[in-house]
């Protein structure tokens, strides 16, 4: 696809936020199923060790970068990305446009009280929003088929999936053809941020690429391994790519 670059084995669409929104609108007009992926340093690290995850990402119709370190790395590698397209921002823009254009949305993931609160929040904020359905992100393997049927029968234009990675990529990769949602995307912790369960970093920290540090300060035990141990592997991958290995 035109405008794609390759980094550490993964493809990335070199698009601005507005270009991304325009492409999604075209997907919805087509009525055909399309899957979105967002890559950050942690996702690139995981994909480098997991060929199946890498395959699912690279087969997505739209792949954005959601991580300032990846934007910086792209510049070092001589293939600069236009900008970071943050998942939480893309999610918010799409919900707003859905209300304006009459697109039907489905919220999938998080705990029951969180996903209910997300539905109520956006219905209040955007009275014209059409919520096709919602469901929490906890189900047993034998319940998965019923989750897929629920989404397919709801006929949403947009599916927002707030379950952990790589489970969300694998779920969408397996069932997008069956669910036939014109645009499906994983939204990470966006539901928790939207309802105030988790605070987002101040704008100045986001602009300086310090959003990760804000998250670490909120959950130091949980995030220490991800940022200070696993994170070093991303820089090792970057060094190898710089050296052409």
SVG drawing of the C-alpha trace seen along z (x, -y; Angstrom):
<svg xmlns="http://www.w3.org/2000/svg" viewBox="-30 -22 56 46">
<polyline fill="none" stroke="black" stroke-width="0.4" points="0.0,0.0 1.3,-3.4 2.8,-5.5 3.8,-2.5 7.2,-2.1 8.7,1.0 10.3,0.9 11.6,3.9 9.5,6.3 6.2,4.3 4.5,2.1 3.3,-1.3 1.1,-3.7 2.8,-7.2 -0.4,-9.2 -1.4,-12.3 -4.4,-12.1 -6.6,-13.8 -5.4,-11.5 -6.2,-8.5 -9.7,-9.8 -10.3,-10.2 -9.1,-6.7 -11.4,-5.3 -14.4,-7.2 -13.6,-5.5 -13.6,-2.1 -17.0,-2.8 -18.4,-3.9 -17.2,-0.7 -19.1,1.5 -16.3,4.1 -14.5,5.3 -11.2,3.5 -8.9,4.0 -6.8,1.4 -3.5,1.8 -1.5,-0.6 2.2,0.0 4.3,-1.4 7.7,-0.3 6.2,2.5 4.2,3.8 7.2,3.8 9.1,5.7 6.4,8.3 6.0,8.7 9.7,9.3 9.3,12.4 5.9,13.5 5.5,14.2 1.8,14.7 1.3,11.3 3.5,9.7 1.5,11.4 -1.8,10.1 -0.5,6.6 1.0,6.5 -2.3,7.7 -4.3,4.9 -5.9,2.4 -4.6,-0.5 -1.5,-0.6 -0.8,-3.7 2.1,-4.5 1.0,-5.2 4.3,-5.9 6.7,-8.9 9.8,-6.6 8.7,-4.9 8.4,-8.4 11.9,-9.3 13.2,-5.9 11.7,-6.5 13.7,-9.7 16.9,-8.0 16.3,-5.3 15.8,-7.9 12.1,-7.2 10.4,-9.9 6.7,-9.4 4.4,-12.4 3.1,-12.2 2.0,-10.0 -1.7,-9.0 -2.6,-8.3 -5.2,-5.7 -7.1,-7.6 -7.3,-10.7 -8.4,-8.6 -11.0,-6.9 -12.4,-10.3 -12.5,-11.7 -14.2,-8.7 -17.0,-8.7 -17.6,-12.4 -17.7,-11.7 -19.9,-8.7 -22.5,-11.0 -22.2,-13.5 -22.5,-11.0 -24.9,-8.5 -22.3,-5.7 -23.3,-2.9 -20.7,-2.0 -20.1,1.0 -18.0,0.9 -16.3,4.1 -14.0,4.6 -13.0,3.6 -15.1,4.4 -18.9,4.3 -19.2,1.2 -16.6,-0.6 -18.1,0.3 -21.5,-0.7 -20.1,-4.0 -18.4,-4.6 -21.7,-4.0 -23.5,-6.4 -20.7,-9.0 -20.7,-9.2 -24.5,-9.0 -24.7,-12.1 -21.9,-13.9 -23.3,-13.1 -27.1,-12.7 -27.2,-11.7 -24.7,-8.8 -26.1,-5.4 -24.8,-2.7 -25.3,0.6 -24.3,2.5 -21.7,3.1 -20.2,6.0 -17.5,6.4 -14.1,7.9 -14.3,11.0 -15.5,14.3 -14.6,18.0 -13.3,19.6 -16.6,21.4 -18.4,18.1 -16.3,16.5 -18.7,17.6 -21.6,15.9 -19.6,12.7 -18.8,12.8 -22.5,13.3 -23.6,10.5 -21.3,8.1 -22.3,9.4 -26.0,9.2 -25.6,5.6 -24.3,4.4 -22.0,1.7 -19.9,-0.5 -17.2,-1.0 -16.0,1.6 -13.9,0.4 -12.1,3.2 -10.6,2.5 -9.0,5.8 -5.3,6.6 -2.7,7.1 -2.1,9.5 -5.6,10.9 -7.4,8.0 -5.3,8.4 -5.8,12.1 -9.6,11.8 -10.0,9.3 -7.7,11.3 -9.8,14.4 -13.3,12.9 -13.3,9.7 -14.4,11.5 -17.3,13.1 -18.3,9.9 -18.0,7.8 -17.4,4.5 -16.3,1.8 -13.7,0.5 -12.5,2.3 -9.8,1.0 -8.2,1.8 -8.3,-1.1 -6.1,0.1 -6.9,-1.7 -9.1,-4.4 -12.2,-3.3 -10.6,-3.6 -9.2,-7.1 -12.6,-8.2 -14.4,-7.5 -11.6,-8.9 -10.5,-5.6 -7.0,-6.3 -5.6,-9.8 -3.9,-10.8 -0.6,-12.6 -0.8,-16.4 -0.4,-17.8 3.2,-19.1 4.3,-15.6 2.7,-14.1 4.4,-16.7 7.8,-15.9 7.3,-12.2 7.0,-11.6 3.5,-10.0 5.2,-6.7 6.8,-8.2 3.4,-9.5 2.0,-6.0 5.0,-4.6 4.4,-7.0 0.8,-5.9 1.5,-2.2 5.2,-1.7 5.1,2.0 3.1,2.9 5.0,0.7 8.6,1.1 9.3,4.3 7.6,3.0 9.5,-0.3 12.8,0.5 13.5,4.1 11.4,5.0 11.9,1.4 15.6,1.9 14.9,4.6 13.3,2.1 16.5,0.0 18.4,3.2 16.2,3.8 16.6,0.2 20.4,0.5 20.4,3.6 18.3,1.9 20.6,-1.1 23.5,1.2 21.7,3.1 21.7,6.4"/>
</svg>
